[in-house]
Amino acid sequence: DMRVLFKHFYREQNADDPRLAADPNSIYYLKNKKMQEHKEQFKNLLKKHKPAIILLTVTDKEAQQMKDRIQAMLDEREMAQKFNMSPVILYGDPSVARVVAYQSRIMEEGVYRECEDPLQRIAIGAARFVQDPLTETCQLWHELPEENGLFKLRLHRLQHAVPKDKLAQALMVPLMETLAEVG
C-alpha cells in the first residue's frame, strides 16, 4: 500500500510558516526535507515504471485528497512529458487483498511466497484483484471451514450467525455457477 509510505508528503506545506525556516537543525526543516525526498522517490517510480493505472485502496477519508494530489503531480509539465498517456487513478477495495495477505496457505505459494511484508502482499493482492477479481477471490476458497478465507470477508452483517457448513454450501453454489459461466 504505497499510500501508507507516501501519505505525509502530500500534505500541503505553508511556505510562510516560520517553523519551516531554513534552520537545518529544525524538526520542521528535516520533516519537510524528508517529505520532499519521498515525493521525488514517488515521481522517480512513476517515471521509471510508467504505470497505466495507479490504484488507491480506500481505507479512510484521505483517499480523495491523495487522488487529487497525485493527479496534480501527474499534470505537472515535467511529469506530463514523461507519459504518452496519463495513468488512470482508481479506487480499490482492500478487503480481499487483506485476507489474501494474511492467509497462511496463500502466503506460502506463488508470488506471495517472496514477500515477507504484509503491505507488499496487500499491494499485490489489490492489483491482482483489479485485473481479475474472480481469480483473486477464488483462491480464498477451501473445503475445510477453518482454511476457507471467504469466511473472513464481511459479506453480510449476520453471516457469523450462520453455521459454517451452511455458509460454505451457500457460497459454493454461486461460486461454481460463476466459474462455469466464465469457463
Secondary structure as GFF3:
##gff-version 3
##sequence-region A 1 183
A	DSSP	alpha_helix	2	6	.	.	.	ID=ss1
A	DSSP	three_ten_helix	7	10	.	.	.	ID=ss2
A	DSSP	three_ten_helix	18	20	.	.	.	ID=ss3
A	DSSP	alpha_helix	27	49	.	.	.	ID=ss4
A	DSSP	beta_strand	53	57	.	.	.	ID=ss5
A	DSSP	alpha_helix	62	75	.	.	.	ID=ss6
A	DSSP	alpha_helix	77	80	.	.	.	ID=ss7
A	DSSP	beta_strand	88	92	.	.	.	ID=ss8
A	DSSP	alpha_helix	95	102	.	.	.	ID=ss9
A	DSSP	alpha_helix	104	107	.	.	.	ID=ss10
A	DSSP	three_ten_helix	110	114	.	.	.	ID=ss11
A	DSSP	alpha_helix	118	131	.	.	.	ID=ss12
A	DSSP	alpha_helix	133	138	.	.	.	ID=ss13
A	DSSP	three_ten_helix	145	147	.	.	.	ID=ss14
A	DSSP	three_ten_helix	149	152	.	.	.	ID=ss15
A	DSSP	three_ten_helix	159	161	.	.	.	ID=ss16
A	DSSP	alpha_helix	164	182	.	.	.	ID=ss17
###
